[in-house]
Amino acid sequence: MSEGEVKTESVGTVVVAGVANLAIAVAKLVAGVVSGSAAMLSEAAHSLADTTTEVLLYLALRRGARPADVRHPFGYGKESYVWAFLAALFTFVAGAGFAITHGVTTILVHEHSGDYLISYVVLAVSFVIESVSLTRAVRQVRSESRRWRTTPRRFLRLTADTTVKAVFLEDSAALVGLLIAGVGVGLSEWTGDELWDGLASILIGLLLLVVATVLARSNLSLLVGRAVPERLHREIERELASLPTVDRIDTLLTMQLGPADILVAAKVDFRDEATGGDIEADADEAERRLTARYPEIGYVFLDPTRSLPGVAGRRARRTQDEQGPVTDARVTRGGPDPATDAGDAPGRPDRPA
């Protein structure tokens, strides 16, 4: 699957989730008003928050995909994380805040006016619609995880495409919330006590808090400037170290510039006998190899440098603020690094996060 196809699939996933959540929000709101159920009104707030989230995620995909220009030479990829972060905050404030507050009010007031039947009907229909939306998100997650030869769980944890991650988590939380609402409404009808309806509303709010926190932390980390995962870092390092004129990699830095844009910068110790032409040729070859194998890599910068004394056989530093002897293990040309290979399965790395 090409990068363009992945972006198109992400947009489709967000649009399907948004339309589904809007329809469900209206149905839940009507059911909540007619039945007086706190859990149903909380679920309506949940779906409304999810709908707004999908709108913000759509903006994230569109605005983050704009090409680079003079004022933004590395593109607008990080803007997608701004909108995704705002979406997480909206879920946190609007969805969770309303659900918890309304649940507490219901427990204190203990009032219920209306029929329970409409709540059950709307919950059942909503469950079916949310399942359709989640199925599409799961299909994309599995497709992407196969492309990067990793597990869906690991892909979701490390992916830099926070839009598909948000849709998956929100739809999963929506299905769990529907089950909680159903149990709360059922217990309230069975016992005649609205305490259960209020507790269900509070639990739905807490569920939204968890999802919002996970998504906010993920987007904030990417906004600050997160490196690629360990396995991908090692693969990039090996590709650079395998070049004919490269003696060793002293420093290797990576950063996610957007969901599908990675920056690679390295301080490279070239062989003493290498000519300027050799170095230029290998620098071009490095960029060709990396971009061919990993289309998400958009920028490769190599800085010829002299290695510090006594660092033979050691692995590249991760940062440029280390002074004196390097204590991290380093990789040089011509040999594997058992310390970093242990515990990681071979094959292509996970999608960068």
Number of C-alpha atoms within 10 A of each C-alpha: 8 9 11 10 10 16 17 12 16 24 21 15 25 27 18 18 27 24 15 20 28 19 15 25 24 15 21 28 23 18 25 24 15 16 20 20 30 33 35 34 25 32 30 25 24 28 29 24 26 30 25 18 29 28 18 23 31 23 18 26 25 16 16 22 20 12 12 12 10 7 7 9 9 18 18 21 25 23 21 28 30 21 23 28 27 18 26 28 19 19 30 23 16 18 27 28 20 19 32 25 16 21 29 18 14 24 19 12 12 15 14 18 11 14 14 19 12 17 27 17 14 19 24 14 13 23 18 12 18 22 17 16 23 23 16 19 27 20 12 19 22 17 15 21 20 14 15 18 16 18 15 18 11 12 23 23 16 17 23 25 23 28 29 22 21 26 26 24 20 27 23 19 19 25 19 15 26 22 17 21 30 20 16 25 28 17 17 20 16 9 10 12 16 24 22 25 29 31 23 31 34 27 21 28 30 18 20 30 20 15 19 25 15 14 24 23 13 23 26 15 14 23 19 11 15 18 20 24 16 13 20 19 18 20 15 19 24 20 15 28 23 16 17 14 22 21 20 30 27 27 22 22 19 23 19 24 28 26 24 24 21 24 19 22 15 22 21 23 22 24 15 10 8 12 12 9 9 14 19 12 12 19 20 12 14 21 19 13 14 20 16 11 12 18 14 20 20 16 16 18 14 22 14 16 14 14 17 12 9 9 19 14 15 18 23 24 21 16 10 11 6 10 6 7 10 17 11 11 14 21 24 24 19 11 11 11 16 9 9 15 12 9 8 10 10 10 12 15 22 26 27 26 25
